[in-house]
Structure formats: structure tokens, C-alpha cells
Amino acid sequence: MMTARMMKTQIGKDRVFLFLQGPHGPFFAKLGKMLRASGAQVWRVGFNRGDQAFWPHKASYIPFLDAADTWPDRFRDICGERGITDIVLYGDTRPIHAHAVEIARELGLGIHVFEEGYLRPYWVTYERGGSNGHSRLMDMTVSDMQRALERVDPDQPDAPAHWGDMRHHIFYGALYHHFVMFWNKRYANFKPHRSIPVTREFQLYLRRLLLMPFQALERFVATQRIKHGGFPYHLVLLQLEHDASFRAHGPFDTMTDFLRVTLEGFAKGAPSHHHLVFKAHPLEDGRVPLRTELRRLSKELGVDDRVHYVRGGKLARLLDSARSAITVNSTAAQQVLWRGMPLKVFGDAVYAKPEFVSDLPLAEFFAQPNRPDSRAYRDYRRFLLETSQLAGGFYSARGRRQLLRQVVDLMLCPDDPYDALITGTAAPRQQLVVVK
């Protein structure tokens, strides 16, 4: 028999969701459609032609056409006029979202934040209130998580044999920027949250898409040289300089600053036969001349014959033989910890717990890296899989279907995913479908 609590979880009556900006592509539109099917009302604010293009339900679309400084007041008015109970957004640091979250907290609204998976690429992140450095995970201890896990089965779901949608991600990014670049006349006041013009960002997306085959060959050659080099090496996990996590939750103003600090620590502390491998983010588009900066800095420090650069690609191939890893706060570091490898982190990260991450100065870390507590990390990872990490993806049709099967019920649930597990009200989680 269905209890009142279960009915409240599954029925969207009396809920009014306001969507802001989402991941490129149709995911937010599909999510809104399913929320309407649950009985909820759904609205969407669009800030440019790209937002509008991916929201086909015209009756619920609200264009924001005014100057950016009027947005906080306009957001407050929309919430009052439409009776908004919840807001839905992708990332919480871009200015329009940061203002909205602040006001939503003041009004007592539900705040649903999506992000790329903390355990990507096979999961995405869904949290209430904030993500990354604003996540509730930042204030949770591993002991808190271990106590919550006493209620659940100890098995952990395996990642699927194949689940990739990077090409879809790049395609939707290029298409989105095409709309903004060529069809944005109505949104004359739109100011992108990125530091470069939309036209330049579109060009970079398109160039990245066209050069994928050539870059794959370059990446293969670089990886083979490292694989067959026979030298010990440390792996640096690079991020996008314009990424919110790097900018808002890290100590560096530019990627060049991070490169310099890392190379100085390596030159000072690493044994002379060790090498350093910098792996670029899979979506690195060339707006920052990483290779040029690495050559300049490594030559200046006298280590240019021991420094390598790999453009994107699969992380596992490089992790197989790496001695340790260094990053600002890349989510790819979770793969490092899963393998029980030493990890040095500079920024705020949801996984930066004292049980896992080294507190040694960088030069000492390169000289003798200390390993994480792998048992504690496995408990941490299991806690994430039971709460905020949802199987699926934003960009491929298959990934969206997997994600939509479970996320709407979580959004309608009165309990935050973390609270639901801690209090024992969490429903059984969906397992990944293994694709062969």
C-alpha cells in the first residue's frame, strides 16, 4: 500500500519549478516534460537564443531580455508572479545562478543543482543547495558517511563496459554557440559568463570538432612514448582555466600560475630520473597555450627533457603506470583515489578529505608521496553512489534515458539525497546497465 510520504515523493502537484541555464542540449527540456507529467508546473528562463532553441515548450518559456544588472530584481518578480517553489540549474557559480541561489535561499525555495559527475563519466551529480565547493559534502566527514552506510548493502555498482558521449557534448556545445552567434539579435543585452566572446568560443568548439581525428593521432603517439619510456612519472590532471571549479574553488588566477608552482615543486623535490606528465582536459580547446607555456617554464627550470604533454584522451592509460597525481580540484582525481594512488590537491574539492589527500609540501610529495586510506575512500565513494551520483549522462540519448528514470523522483522527494540516506528514508538506487 502506498503511504502518504511515498505519494508526496512521486506526485508533483503544488510544485512549481523554474529552470535557469542547463547543460548544452535537450536534457533540461526532457526533464521539464517529465516533471509536468508528474503534475508539477514548469517554467524556463532563457538568456540567449541557445537557451531558447533547446526549450521547445514555448508556453512555459520566459525570455530575459534586459540588462544583466536587472536580473536579481527580475528573478524575484518571476518567483512571486509564478508562485515558484523550486529552481533548477546547472552549476551554481556563474553570476546569474549565484544571484538566483542567494535570493532562492532568502525566499525558502528548493534549489536543485546539476553538475558533471563527481565520479564521471558514468554518473552525473544532483545535489540540493550547491555543488563542488558549495556542496554539503564539504562539511561532511568520512565518519559521518560511514555511519550512514551502515543502513545499506555494501556492494558497489560497477561502471559500464562502454559509455561515452564526448562527441555529443562537443556537438551540442557547437550547436548552442551557433545559435548564440548567429540568431541572438533578440537578446542584445546577453553577456556570456565566459571571458571570451561567443564568436570565439564557437570557433574553438568547431575547430575542436574538426580536429578530433588528428588530435587522436597526436595523443596516441604521445601516450606511446610515455608508456614505452621506462621512466617513473607523476601525472598532472589539468582543468579548463575557465571552468567554475578552477576559478571559484581554487587558489590560482590562471593555469600558468598552477603550471609554474607544479614545475617548481617537481624541479626541487623529484628524483632526477623521474618525469612529469601533464594531461589536458578532454575539452581543452586551445584558448590557453598550454604546450607553449609548459615548454617555456620547464626550460626555465631546467627540466624540459623530463616534461611531457598529452592532449586529452582516456585517463586510465596514463594512470596505469603513474607514481602519483597532482591537480587543483579536478573530478578526475577520483580515479586516482580509486586506484589507491597518492594525490596532491591545491583547491577545494568534495573528495579533499584528510584520509585521502596528501598534506605534504609539493616538493616533499614529489620526493616521497604518501598513499591514501583506500578503505576509507571506498566508503566515501559508496556514499556518493548512494546519494548524489546518478547513473547516466546529459548529452547522449541513452545517457539521458538512464538519468531521467531516477532523477525526477529524487527532485520530488521532500528529503535531500544526503539526508534521505542518513535518516534511512532513501529508496533503492538504480544500478548501471552494462553495455557491451
C-alpha positions in Angstrom: 0.0 0.0 0.0 1.4 3.4 -1.0 2.0 5.7 2.1 1.3 9.4 2.2 5.1 10.0 2.2 5.6 7.9 -0.9 2.8 9.7 -2.7 4.3 13.1 -1.8 7.6 11.8 -3.2 6.1 10.8 -6.6 3.5 13.4 -7.2 4.4 16.9 -8.3 1.1 18.6 -7.5 1.6 22.1 -5.9 5.2 22.2 -7.1 6.3 25.0 -9.5 9.8 24.5 -11.0 11.8 27.4 -12.6 14.6 26.2 -14.8 17.6 28.5 -15.4 20.6 27.6 -17.6 21.4 23.9 -18.2 23.9 21.7 -19.9 24.0 22.1 -23.7 21.4 20.0 -25.4 17.9 18.7 -24.7 18.3 17.4 -21.2 16.6 20.2 -19.4 13.7 20.1 -21.8 13.2 16.4 -21.3 13.4 16.8 -17.5 10.8 19.6 -17.6 8.5 17.4 -19.7 8.7 14.6 -17.1 8.1 17.0 -14.2 5.0 18.3 -15.9 3.9 14.6 -16.3 4.2 14.3 -12.5 1.7 17.1 -12.1 4.2 19.9 -11.4 4.2 23.3 -13.2 7.4 24.1 -15.1 8.8 27.4 -16.3 12.1 28.2 -18.0 14.0 31.5 -18.2 16.2 31.8 -21.3 19.1 34.3 -21.5 20.0 33.8 -25.2 18.9 32.1 -28.4 20.8 28.9 -27.4 18.6 28.5 -24.3 15.5 29.1 -26.4 16.5 26.6 -29.1 16.7 23.8 -26.6 13.4 24.5 -24.9 10.6 23.6 -27.3 7.7 24.1 -24.9 7.0 27.8 -25.9 4.1 28.3 -23.4 6.5 27.9 -20.5 9.4 29.9 -21.8 10.3 33.3 -20.3 12.9 35.3 -22.2 15.2 37.6 -20.2 16.0 40.5 -22.5 17.1 43.2 -20.1 20.5 44.3 -18.8 22.3 41.9 -16.5 22.1 44.2 -13.5 18.3 44.0 -13.5 18.4 40.2 -13.2 18.2 39.9 -9.4 15.0 42.0 -9.3 13.5 40.3 -12.3 14.2 36.9 -10.8 12.5 37.9 -7.6 9.5 39.1 -9.6 9.2 35.9 -11.6 9.3 33.8 -8.4 6.4 35.9 -6.9 4.3 36.1 -10.1 4.5 32.4 -10.9 4.5 31.0 -7.4 7.8 29.3 -7.8 8.6 26.7 -5.2 11.9 25.3 -6.7 14.7 26.4 -9.0 16.7 24.1 -11.3 20.2 25.0 -12.6 23.4 23.6 -14.0 26.3 24.8 -11.8 25.9 27.5 -9.2 28.8 29.9 -9.7 28.0 31.8 -13.0 26.7 35.2 -11.9 23.0 34.7 -13.0 22.9 31.5 -11.0 24.8 32.8 -8.0 22.3 35.7 -7.7 19.4 33.3 -8.1 20.6 30.9 -5.4 21.1 33.7 -2.9 17.6 35.0 -3.5 16.1 31.5 -3.5 17.6 30.8 -0.1 16.1 34.0 1.2 12.7 33.0 -0.2 12.9 29.4 1.1 12.8 27.8 -2.3 14.1 24.4 -3.2 17.5 24.6 -5.0 18.2 21.7 -7.4 21.8 21.8 -8.8 23.1 19.6 -11.6 26.8 19.2 -12.4 29.1 16.8 -14.2 29.5 13.7 -12.1 32.0 13.7 -9.3 32.5 10.1 -10.5 32.3 11.0 -14.2 31.9 9.9 -16.9 29.4 7.2 -15.9 27.4 9.3 -13.4 26.2 12.9 -13.1 25.8 14.9 -10.0 22.5 16.0 -8.5 22.5 18.0 -5.2 20.4 20.4 -3.3 21.7 23.9 -2.4 25.1 23.9 -4.1 27.8 21.8 -5.8 31.6 21.5 -5.8 33.0 23.9 -3.2 29.4 24.8 -2.2 28.3 21.1 -1.8 27.2 19.8 1.6 29.9 17.2 1.1 32.5 19.8 2.0 31.3 19.8 5.6 30.8 16.0 6.0 33.4 13.8 7.5 34.2 10.3 6.3 33.0 9.1 9.7 29.6 10.7 9.1 29.3 8.9 5.8 30.4 5.5 7.3 27.7 5.8 9.9 25.1 6.5 7.2 26.3 3.5 5.2 25.5 1.1 8.0 21.9 1.1 6.6 22.7 -0.1 3.1 24.1 -3.1 1.2 27.9 -3.0 1.0 28.1 -3.8 -2.8 29.2 -1.0 -5.1 27.9 -0.8 -8.7 30.5 -1.4 -11.4 31.0 1.2 -14.2 29.6 0.0 -17.6 31.9 -1.5 -20.2 31.3 1.4 -22.5 29.6 4.7 -22.0 30.9 7.7 -23.9 29.2 10.8 -25.1 32.1 13.3 -25.5 31.2 13.7 -29.2 27.6 14.6 -28.3 28.9 17.1 -25.7 31.1 18.8 -28.3 28.4 18.7 -30.9 25.7 20.3 -28.6 28.3 22.9 -27.5 29.0 23.9 -31.1 25.3 24.0 -31.9 24.4 26.1 -28.8 27.1 28.6 -29.7 25.9 28.7 -33.3 22.5 29.9 -32.1 24.0 32.5 -29.8 26.4 33.7 -32.5 24.0 33.9 -35.5 20.5 34.2 -34.0 20.9 36.2 -30.9 19.6 39.6 -32.1 16.6 39.5 -29.7 18.9 39.0 -26.7 21.1 42.1 -27.4 21.9 42.5 -23.7 23.2 39.0 -23.2 26.6 38.8 -21.6 28.2 35.3 -21.5 29.8 34.2 -18.2 33.0 33.2 -20.1 35.8 35.7 -20.6 36.0 35.3 -24.4 33.4 36.4 -27.0 30.7 33.9 -28.1 32.1 34.0 -31.6 35.5 32.9 -30.4 34.0 30.2 -28.3 32.0 28.8 -31.3 35.2 28.9 -33.4 37.0 26.9 -30.8 34.2 24.3 -30.5 34.1 23.9 -34.2 37.9 23.7 -34.5 37.9 21.0 -31.8 35.2 19.0 -33.6 37.0 19.1 -36.9 40.5 18.3 -35.5 39.4 15.3 -33.4 40.9 12.7 -35.7 44.3 14.5 -35.9 44.4 15.1 -32.2 43.7 11.5 -31.5 46.8 10.5 -33.5 48.9 13.1 -31.7 47.6 11.8 -28.4 48.3 8.2 -29.3 51.9 9.0 -30.2 52.5 11.0 -27.0 51.0 8.2 -24.9 53.1 5.5 -26.5 56.2 7.5 -25.8 55.4 7.7 -22.2 54.2 4.1 -22.0 57.4 2.7 -23.5 59.8 5.3 -22.0 60.6 3.1 -19.0 60.8 6.0 -16.6 58.8 6.7 -13.3 56.4 9.6 -13.8 54.0 11.7 -11.9 50.7 12.8 -13.6 49.2 16.3 -13.5 45.5 16.5 -14.1 44.8 19.7 -15.9 41.4 21.5 -15.9 39.9 24.2 -18.1 41.1 27.6 -17.0 37.6 29.0 -17.5 36.0 26.1 -15.5 34.0 27.2 -12.5 35.7 24.8 -10.2 39.2 26.0 -11.1 38.2 29.7 -10.9 35.8 29.7 -7.9 37.2 26.9 -5.8 41.0 27.1 -6.5 43.9 29.3 -5.4 45.2 30.2 -8.9 44.2 33.1 -11.1 45.5 31.4 -14.3 46.5 28.0 -15.4 50.0 29.3 -16.0 50.3 30.0 -12.2 49.4 26.4 -11.5 51.9 25.1 -14.1 54.7 27.2 -12.6 54.0 26.0 -9.0 53.9 22.4 -10.1 57.0 22.6 -12.2 58.9 24.4 -9.4 57.9 21.6 -6.9 59.0 18.9 -9.3 62.3 20.6 -10.1 63.0 21.0 -6.4 61.8 17.6 -5.0 61.5 14.9 -7.6 64.4 12.4 -8.1 66.4 13.3 -11.2 65.2 10.2 -13.1 61.5 10.9 -12.6 59.4 12.6 -15.3 56.3 14.8 -15.1 53.3 14.2 -17.5 50.7 17.0 -17.9 47.3 15.6 -19.2 45.0 18.2 -20.7 41.3 18.2 -20.1 39.3 16.3 -22.8 37.5 19.6 -23.7 40.7 21.7 -23.8 40.2 24.0 -26.9 43.4 25.9 -27.1 42.3 29.2 -25.7 45.2 28.9 -23.2 48.6 28.0 -24.9 49.4 25.2 -22.5 52.0 23.5 -24.6 53.9 26.8 -25.2 53.7 27.7 -21.5 55.0 24.2 -20.4 57.9 24.4 -22.8 58.8 27.9 -21.6 58.5 27.2 -17.9 60.2 23.7 -18.0 63.1 25.1 -19.9 63.4 28.0 -17.5 63.6 25.5 -14.6 66.0 23.1 -16.4 63.6 20.1 -16.5 62.4 20.4 -20.2 63.8 16.9 -21.0 61.6 15.3 -18.3 58.3 17.1 -19.0 55.5 15.7 -21.3 52.2 16.9 -22.5 49.2 14.7 -23.6 46.2 16.3 -25.2 43.0 14.8 -23.6 42.2 11.1 -24.1 41.5 8.3 -21.6 42.9 8.8 -18.2 43.3 5.1 -17.4 46.1 4.6 -19.9 48.2 7.1 -18.1 47.2 6.1 -14.6 48.3 2.5 -15.1 51.9 3.3 -14.6 51.9 6.7 -12.8 53.5 7.1 -9.4 51.3 9.9 -8.1 48.9 12.6 -9.3 48.6 16.4 -8.8 45.6 18.6 -9.5 43.8 21.8 -8.4 40.5 20.1 -7.9 39.7 18.0 -10.9 37.0 15.4 -10.5 39.3 13.0 -12.5 41.2 12.7 -9.2 38.5 10.3 -8.0 40.0 7.8 -10.4 43.4 8.3 -8.8 42.0 7.6 -5.3 40.0 4.6 -6.6 43.4 3.1 -7.6 44.9 3.9 -4.2 47.5 6.3 -5.7 49.0 9.3 -3.8 47.2 12.5 -4.6 48.1 16.2 -4.0 45.2 18.7 -4.3 45.5 22.5 -4.2 41.9 23.7 -4.3 38.6 23.0 -2.6 37.2 19.6 -3.7 34.4 17.3 -2.4 37.0 14.5 -2.1 39.7 16.5 -0.4 39.4 14.7 2.9 42.4 14.2 5.2 42.1 10.4 4.8 42.7 10.6 1.1 44.7 13.7 0.1 48.3 14.4 1.0 49.1 17.4 3.2 52.9 17.3 2.3 54.5 20.4 0.7 54.7 19.8 -3.0 58.5 19.2 -3.2 58.3 16.6 -0.4 55.3 15.0 -2.1 57.3 14.5 -5.3 60.2 13.1 -3.3 58.1 10.6 -1.3 54.4 10.7 -1.9 52.1 9.2 0.8 49.3 6.9 -0.1 45.6 7.4 0.7 43.5 5.3 3.0 41.9 3.2 0.3 39.3 1.6 2.6 38.1 5.0 3.8 37.9 6.2 0.2 35.8 3.2 -0.9 33.3 4.1 1.9 33.3 7.7 0.6 32.7 6.6 -2.9 29.9 4.3 -1.9 28.3 7.1 0.0 28.3 9.2 -3.2 26.8 6.4 -5.3 24.0 6.0 -2.7 23.2 9.7 -2.8 24.3 12.4 -5.3 25.7 10.3 -8.2 23.1 9.2 -10.7 23.8 6.8 -13.5 23.5 8.4 -16.9 24.6 11.5 -18.8 23.4 14.8 -20.1 24.4 14.6 -23.7 23.7 11.2 -25.3 20.1 9.9 -25.7 21.0 6.7 -23.9 22.6 8.6 -21.0 19.5 10.9 -20.7 17.1 8.0 -20.6 19.1 6.3 -17.8 19.2 9.6 -15.9 15.6 10.5 -16.3 14.4 7.2 -14.9 15.5 8.2 -11.4 16.1 11.9 -11.1 12.5 13.2 -11.1 11.6 11.1 -8.1 14.7 12.4 -6.3 13.7 16.0 -7.1 10.1 15.5 -5.9 11.3 13.8 -2.7 11.0 16.1 0.4 14.4 14.9 1.6 17.8 16.0 0.3 19.6 12.8 -1.1 22.2 13.0 1.7 19.5 13.4 4.4 17.5 10.6 2.9 20.4 8.2 3.4 21.3 9.4 6.8 17.7 9.2 8.1 17.0 5.9 6.4 14.3 7.1 4.0 16.3 6.7 0.8 14.7 4.5 -1.9 16.8 1.7 -3.5 19.1 3.1 -6.1 19.1 2.2 -9.8 22.1 0.2 -11.0 24.0 0.9 -14.1 23.1 -1.0 -17.2 26.3 -2.6 -18.5 26.7 -2.1 -22.2 28.8 -4.5 -24.2 
